[in-house]
Each structure stands twice: as structure tokens, then as C-alpha cells.
Amino acid sequence: MKTKIMRVLAAFVAVFALHACSLESVPDPNAIGVGSVAANASKAQLNDLVTAQYSLARNSLATYLQVVGTLGKELFNFNSTESRWMTELNGLRPIDNSAFYNGATTGFGLPVRQANIILASVEKTALVTDAEKAAYRGVANTFKGLAYLYMLNVQYQNGVRLNVENPFKPSKPASYAESLAGIAGFLDAGATQLDAAGATFPFSVPTGFASFNTPALFKQFNRAIALRVAIYQQDWAKANTLIAQTFINETGSLTAGPAHSFNPASPDFGNPLLNTASVTIVGLNEIFDVIEPGDARLAKVTTTGGPFNYTSGTNVTTKYKANLYLTNTQPVTIIKNEELILIKAEIAAQQAVPNFTEVKRLLDIIRVANGLPTLTLPTTKSQAIDAILKERLYSLWYEGHRWVDMRRYDKIAQIALPPTTPVMKVLVQLERPVQEVNWDASNP
């Protein structure tokens, strides 16, 4: 990210966050308003807003990935200063809807708000072309859909508020199905807008999006996120249509895809997922003790310095420490080719007549690339889904999927738990954040 990101953030991040509204509309003397872009914004101003949109997409990233990873028991945060990572998020104490971990929901209010600012500003300017307007809208709606999807993954049946254009008159939370449909709508609108955006963007993109730096290429990213939504909806027909519109490449690099980029030099910040003096992200014995011999994905963890112990509020021991993020400039993937291939296998398994040969072929791409033998041909849909979920566990470890995957297949009870007293629980969702509870109480 360039220095100008933080200049933009100084102007725009301080605006009202979706889930951080006060109960009265009062001016904030520390927040700069958006009046300068509310009418006839220049291309330079809109470009700054888009730069901030890319930056804010990283908002709450570490909290989200570590919270959903903990909830799904694929990783733990052995945090030396905060025991609630290991107690409340593992069902050993009641969830506190005002605690830090609610940032896995509330933190994505800022990218939604930023997208709405862009959309409103583009609507009221005559200083850019129609194609340029479409480009700004397409990017804004894509990131808006992505941020809402993260929120919904954590809130699940609580749903999300799909209309917050006026933060002091937000809509009521939609149902889970309605929320998914609304998110799909944002992404579909973005795709249509990108189609109308011409051959080039009127703005530059961060390095993590260098391969998605035109409307047509960025649309492949948009369609990949829409594909996630479609499989959550169990809309396999739509998923089958969408897969070809993504950047899937069965012979390409499994890690190819858009990624968040970081720069530790001020005014930007470094990769927030590194292990630190107070934070040790660990993999569970229950996952990595049973990985197949020779699986290259075991390199995502290390046993160096182990075993690792946690003793505050509960007792957990593991051999494995996260080994994914080792430098503060390392990018963090948003969605990658490996996930798309795994989704294609899932689509094949979910047809009216499952295509087990296709499931095997696609999973073998992943397995061979990771040093494993090819798969025995599944003969039932249950076998095929279990094989897919197993590959997703290791291929997408620490990317925020295990908990959602097991929940959408009604397999929460099958998540392996470490031996603890009392026994840990797997929560299905977090509570609605206190800010929203208070808002609804004051605005019935």
C-alpha cells in the first residue's frame, strides 16, 4: 500500500462506522466529514476513495481469521494477555457481545461504509465518464459484498443489515437466507457495472491485485466471491455457471489470486497475522497428528520450539505453531485458485447425479500438487463430500473456512475437540454486538 492510503484514511476512516453509531446524531469534532466528495467529486478524489476501499478491506482481518479459526477448532490463539480467546470462544464461559472478538463482525462496517460513500459520490458527479463511474461502482459493490459476507459468516442466523446508506436509519437485520441473497445482489450489481467499465481502470491498484487490475480481470475476483455465496446458498446451478467466470486454472499455480498487501513502514502497517511476543497461533494436534504422511501442507505449521502450552482458564497442549506468515510484508490471500478447484469438485459432487470421476480428478490436482497419491474413487455422495472437506481443511487452513464448511454441512458435532476439562463447545454463531442490540432497543 502506498503512503496516500493513510492520507485518505485520515479523511474517511473516521466517518461513522456501520456498527459504531452513537444513539444521537451529534457532530464529531475529531471526524472529518465527506462533504467535499458529496457533490461533483473529481477523479482524483474518487481515486483516493477507491485507494482507501482497498485498504479498508483489510480491516479486522486478523480478528476475523483468528476468531472463526478458533470457533472451528482449526487453530487457537495462545494469547498471553487475553484468556477469552481460549475460554469464551470455546464455550467455556458465556459470550460477551461487547468483547474484542466482536470486531470479527463490527470491523467490517468500515469497508461497507466506504463503499456507500463511493457509490453516493459517483452518483452526484459529472466530472468522470460513465465508464469510469461504472468502474468505481463495480469495485465498491464487490468489496461491499465481501465485507458483508465476513459479517454474515460470524453472525449466521442473526443476519446482517443490508441497508445502512443512512447510518442513523439502518434496516433491520435480514434473515440468513435474505442476507445471502442481498450479498449476492451487491456482487451481481458489481459484475454488471464492471462489464460497463471499459478496458482499463481510472485508478491504480495495490500490488496484491496486480493480476486483477482491469475491469474484466477484477470481475473474475467478483465472480469468485459470488461463487462462495452461491455454495453457501446451495445454489449449485448458479455455482456451476459462476465457476467458469472466475480465474480458475486447473494447470496454474494453486496460490494464484487476489491478496491483501502490507507495508510495515508508516503510515501503512505490516502483516497482522504474524506470531508475536504475546500471540502464538497454533494448530491443533487433532488436525495435524492425522495429516497424511508426505502432505506438503504440514509445512503450514512447525514443531520448532514446541510443545506449546496454554494454562489460563483452560489447559491445552499442542505440538504445532502456525508457520504461514513469517514476514511483515507477506501478503494474505483473499481467495485463491486452490479454493476454486475445490469448489468445482464440490459442485460436481452436488449434481443430481454426482460425478464422482470429476470429483476425484479435481481433488487429485490438489493432492498431487501437495505430494500425495491420487484418491480412491468415491462411490457415494457422502464419501465425496467428506473427501472434499478433508482437502479444504488442509488447503484452506487459517483462511477462515473450516467452521463455515462444517456448519453448512451440519457437521459441527464432528469437529474434533482437544481434551479439556470442562469439555469445549463449538458455537454456531456469535451474539449480536451490543451496539446493535442497544440501537434496536432505542429504535424499535
C-alpha angles and dihedrals in degrees: 000000000000128000092256090069092074091044087057092044090054087061102037113021091068093064120105112301117220096245099028102070119141115228093247129053101240129151117258110220090202096053124080111218128228098241092117091065099033093090129032097347114193124236089253091054093047090048090054090051090052091048088055090048091059090047096047090051084076091057114128090357097140093044092049097048094044094045096049090041090054093045090052093045093234092119141002132215106228091200115181094203103039122048094181090083087070103031113035096032089051095050096253092119131018117279114258109217091203097051127114093260090068084078084084084075107023096043091071092060090086097059089047090051091047091052091051090051090053093047092049093046094050090050092059104042131092095183099089132054125258090252091053090049089053090052093053091046094047093053093044094051092046094054090041090056092047093050092048091049091056090050092049093048088061098038097040109164091015087070127200137266105256098188115055100137085125102042090199093055104040122167120253116265112279123224118266092260092046090048092053090048091050092050090049087052093055091049094046090050089050091051092051090048092050089053088059095045100090128231101307140034119246089223139051123251133218119266092257088065097045090118091048099049101124130061092252094050094042088052088063087060090047091051091048091057090045087053090058089052092049094055090048086054090048087233095148094169092058091043090054089054094045098049092072091052093059130079093264113152117177092196096039134090112299090218096054114122144089116309140183111251127209140197118192091203113102133287090033123050139233131251105300095205098074121118110252140184090279102028124063115174110204137187118227124251087227089066106034100036088066099043112126116265111263096021106149090208088076084080088075085081134037134207092207110126093012160171093074119206135196120193109163110108092339138025120241130161126189136170094215134082123184112265100177101098116044105152132047092233095053112123123235117224120235097190127344142196092256091061091049092053090050090050090051088055089050091052090052090051092049098055119116085254104031114229100222093174090058092046090054093046093052096043089049089059088060096040097048091047088055095049099260132128120255120276127263107248109263114231101192134046090240091056091048094050092047090051091050093048090050092053091045090053094059100030094049100033112150091011097102104257114103097077093046092045095052092044095051090052093045091242099124089119089059095061107116114240127206114245106266138150112254096031116249122241132216109231118214096212142345123258120265106271116262092242090062094043090052092045093054091046090055095039107040 
